[in-house]
Amino acid sequence: MKKILFASSEAVPFIKTGGLADVTGSLPKYFNHKKYDVRVILPKYACMEEQFKQQLEPVTEFYVELGWRKQYAGILKAKADGIQYYFVDNEFYFAGSRPYGEIYQDVEKFAFFSKAVLDALENIGFLPDIIHCHDWQTGLIPVFLEKVYKKRDPYKQIRTIFSIHNIRFQGRWKLPEVKDVTGLPEDVFTAEGIESYGESNYLKGGIVYSDAVTTVSKSYAMEIMTQQGGEGLDGVLRRYGFKLFGIVNGIDYEAFNPQTDAYIPFHYTAKNVLAQKKKNKQKLQEASNLPKSGDTFLIGMVSRMSFQKGFDLIACMMEEFLAKEQVQVVVLGTGEERYEQMFCYFAEKYPDKISVKIGYSEQDAHLIYAGADAFLMPSLFEPCGLSQLIAMRYGTAPIVRETGGLKDTVEPYNKFTQEGTGFSFANFDAKEMTEILYSAMDLYNTQKRNWNDLLIRGMNQDFSWSGSVEEYEKLYENVCRI
């Protein structure tokens, strides 16, 4: 049996700030547990909900040598969905009201976490065949393993895989300070190692020192090797392209299931999607203080409000769109103040057309997926995206820009062949987005049968983790042979 340890800064249900948590919390459940013993290790944040803290059982404690420092590390454990989770405890590093703080704090915090993960292995009696590291917060694990730990017998056979969920976030900080924090040898802090544009770069460390690198869709794997998409690391990724793999994310089909979802009032399958969605739509309109109307074209958005997510395009067309008859928009999310204020302005100006909730609620999100007619995701870039997968699962037509995982997962509607699972546009252009939005609305208003068939095709897609897990298992087998 192969032993796999996921190392991540977050995972559902314990701690979540974004899609990374959904991936690392759901993917381990889908492996063949007769062949793979998959466990997860996380920081024990002070901001974790009390109900989860009460589940934790102490395992062991030790001290981590971090440069010239010695820092306490406690290890606790808990199980969720049959998966064993470990938690690294240190009140100095993991205190505070949020998992992440200022970058100068986080580079030391996650250097400690990376080294504590490696020190924990012998202490918990779980020496994995592979440590699967996720995003820059774990980028130093392959570095420490290669430069420090492989001198010890128990660590010599351990391999590492590094997954990039969003290349924009790299963990960059001043070289002298990271040298001081980590105590790593000088050759690590060169262009051949983790140095990048005069700074240390944790994400680059994961790329250079791991045995394989993955990212969350095939298109995104290609995009990050270009100057436009590589965020300054395209040259590094082209150099190490031989070990870069694009494996599309999946979603948890137990958590997102319109047949059983406890968050939605009316359950349904592809056979009765239109009738039941109409009832959910009325509940969504009621909950959003919008007029109830089954004929109104209702667009949903659940998103972090940022430039990356295409909110500048939305700002350009929202006035024109809301001036139309028989349209409604429901928005849930939080983010940059300028976008929050934009939506609040439109909600005040068009109270019968748009409802905005600043914040996040799992129940509200599920009701939007189940009650909206279409789901808008006009991202500038999107490594994979989960919302479009959830939308299709719930029979809601995605309207997306053709980038990254959005391009890989949404087949554009073809009115001549009656194929496709959603609507897409190529360029980051408000006019182009508006035109495709209107074409979706026209199909909804004038060709109900074709609209229904499109929803059913989306619902019949398989975006569970099953296919992705097969690719990961093949990769694990190949990496173990290195």
Disulfide bonds with the S-S distance in Angstrom:
none
